Amino acid sequence: MEIRALREGDDRSTFHSGDPDLDRFFLRFAGQNQFRHHVGVTYVAVEDDRILGFATVCPAHLEIDRLPARARRGLPRYPVPVLRLARLAVDRSAQRMGLGSQLLRFVLQLAARLTRDYGCGGVVVDSKPPAVAFYARYGFVTVEALEGQSEARPQPTPMFLSMRAILSASGGHGG
Ligand SMILES: CC(C)(COP(=O)(O)OP(=O)(O)OC[C@H]1O[C@@H](n2cnc3c(N)ncnc32)[C@H](O)[C@@H]1OP(=O)(O)O)[C@@H](O)C(=O)NCCC(=O)NCCS
């Protein structure tokens, strides 16, 4: 199993996570966002030429007032640069086999690399309600939602994992 950036020739049509929004995003928008608009990069987990999972990321910033007090401590008052995990999904056939965790760890390593090269205060994710417990297992905390932030229904739960936590979990070297 290999995790690598999406390629234009990849066959995305066989991927089904069970979540129609995520599947539609992957089929219709992941490619154009990456190759035409340059507003995000999708990484895919591939085995025998078949895509079994994907994670889409883009740079973002987080208003510090949205963080819980403990996470806010010591941070500057201006918006914090972060990496947004915009989408994460695993094909039904491969769910609950550790692939989602592997993709998430890969994204945390990307964020650590960003920290070294440009600065990055952590990772944010707009979690779908059924996945909140999944992210909480890795230390993500809920952050305050911004009014009118998302048109998705049901409303996602914004969550944050600080770079301090990411680096201390990886022994301080960022993977
Ligand atoms: C949520 C999702 C990405 C998790 O990926 P996965 O490969 O199935 O999860 P993993 O096998 O890596 O699970 C790691 C651990 O989290 C647990 N877990 C997985 N999904 C969970 C969930 N929805 N809630 C709580 N815990 C969950 C697993 O039981 C596992 O625990 P264990 O190590 O004690 O066995 C995947 O199931 C998925 O794509 N679901 C549908 C789409 C979705 O909801 N995406 C999230 C959008 S924000």
The ligand as a Tripos MOL2 file, in Angstrom:
@<TRIPOS>MOLECULE
LIG
   48    50     1     0     0
SMALL
NO_CHARGES

@<TRIPOS>ATOM
      1 C1        -14.0590    7.6600    9.3800 C.3       1 LIG1
      2 C2        -13.0430    6.8990    8.5070 C.3       1 LIG1
      3 C3        -12.1930    7.8880    7.7120 C.3       1 LIG1
      4 C4        -12.1350    6.0770    9.4480 C.3       1 LIG1
      5 O1        -11.2130    5.3230    8.6720 O.3       1 LIG1
      6 P1        -11.0060    3.7590    8.9490 P.3       1 LIG1
      7 O2         -9.9270    3.2680    8.0750 O.co2     1 LIG1
      8 O3        -12.3380    3.0800    8.8310 O.co2     1 LIG1
      9 O4        -10.5820    3.7790   10.4770 O.3       1 LIG1
     10 P2         -9.3660    2.9730   11.1660 P.3       1 LIG1
     11 O5         -9.5040    1.5190   10.8350 O.co2     1 LIG1
     12 O6         -8.0850    3.6180   10.8500 O.co2     1 LIG1
     13 O7         -9.7610    3.2040   12.6760 O.3       1 LIG1
     14 C5         -8.8370    3.5760   13.6700 C.3       1 LIG1
     15 C6         -9.5310    3.4600   14.9810 C.3       1 LIG1
     16 O8        -10.6320    4.3840   15.0220 O.3       1 LIG1
     17 C7        -11.8400    3.6720   15.2310 C.3       1 LIG1
     18 N1        -12.8540    4.2760   14.4120 N.ar      1 LIG1
     19 C8        -12.9830    4.1980   13.0780 C.ar      1 LIG1
     20 N2        -14.0370    4.9190   12.6630 N.ar      1 LIG1
     21 C9        -14.5800    5.4340   13.7790 C.ar      1 LIG1
     22 C10       -15.7080    6.2610   14.0170 C.ar      1 LIG1
     23 N3        -16.4840    6.7030   13.0250 N.pl3     1 LIG1
     24 N4        -15.9630    6.6320   15.3000 N.ar      1 LIG1
     25 C11       -15.1790    6.1840   16.3050 C.ar      1 LIG1
     26 N5        -14.0980    5.4110   16.1470 N.ar      1 LIG1
     27 C12       -13.8080    5.0330   14.8970 C.ar      1 LIG1
     28 C13       -11.5830    2.2410   14.8240 C.3       1 LIG1
     29 O9        -12.4220    1.3450   15.5210 O.3       1 LIG1
     30 C14       -10.1320    2.0680   15.1930 C.3       1 LIG1
     31 O10       -10.0000    1.7540   16.5580 O.3       1 LIG1
     32 P3         -9.0290    0.5430   17.0270 P.3       1 LIG1
     33 O11        -7.6420    0.9530   16.5780 O.co2     1 LIG1
     34 O12        -9.1980    0.5360   18.5100 O.co2     1 LIG1
     35 O13        -9.5520   -0.6430   16.3100 O.co2     1 LIG1
     36 C15       -13.7400    5.9090    7.5200 C.3       1 LIG1
     37 O14       -14.4350    4.9270    8.2340 O.3       1 LIG1
     38 C16       -14.6980    6.5780    6.5400 C.2       1 LIG1
     39 O15       -14.2790    6.9680    5.4640 O.2       1 LIG1
     40 N6        -15.9980    6.6560    6.8910 N.am      1 LIG1
     41 C17       -17.0050    7.2440    6.0170 C.3       1 LIG1
     42 C18       -16.7290    8.6810    5.6760 C.3       1 LIG1
     43 C19       -16.4300    9.5920    6.8710 C.2       1 LIG1
     44 O16       -17.2000    9.6370    7.8270 O.2       1 LIG1
     45 N7        -15.2910   10.3490    6.7660 N.am      1 LIG1
     46 C20       -14.8770   11.3500    7.7300 C.3       1 LIG1
     47 C21       -15.2360   12.6660    7.1990 C.3       1 LIG1
     48 S1        -14.7560   14.0190    8.1760 S.3       1 LIG1
@<TRIPOS>BOND
     1     1     2 1
     2     2     3 1
     3     2     4 1
     4     2    36 1
     5     4     5 1
     6     5     6 1
     7     6     7 2
     8     6     8 1
     9     6     9 1
    10     9    10 1
    11    10    11 2
    12    10    12 1
    13    10    13 1
    14    13    14 1
    15    14    15 1
    16    15    16 1
    17    15    30 1
    18    16    17 1
    19    17    18 1
    20    17    28 1
    21    18    19 ar
    22    18    27 ar
    23    19    20 ar
    24    20    21 ar
    25    21    22 ar
    26    21    27 ar
    27    22    23 1
    28    22    24 ar
    29    24    25 ar
    30    25    26 ar
    31    26    27 ar
    32    28    29 1
    33    28    30 1
    34    30    31 1
    35    31    32 1
    36    32    33 2
    37    32    34 1
    38    32    35 1
    39    36    37 1
    40    36    38 1
    41    38    39 2
    42    38    40 1
    43    40    41 1
    44    41    42 1
    45    42    43 1
    46    43    44 2
    47    43    45 1
    48    45    46 1
    49    46    47 1
    50    47    48 1
@<TRIPOS>SUBSTRUCTURE
     1 LIG1         1 GROUP 0 **** ****
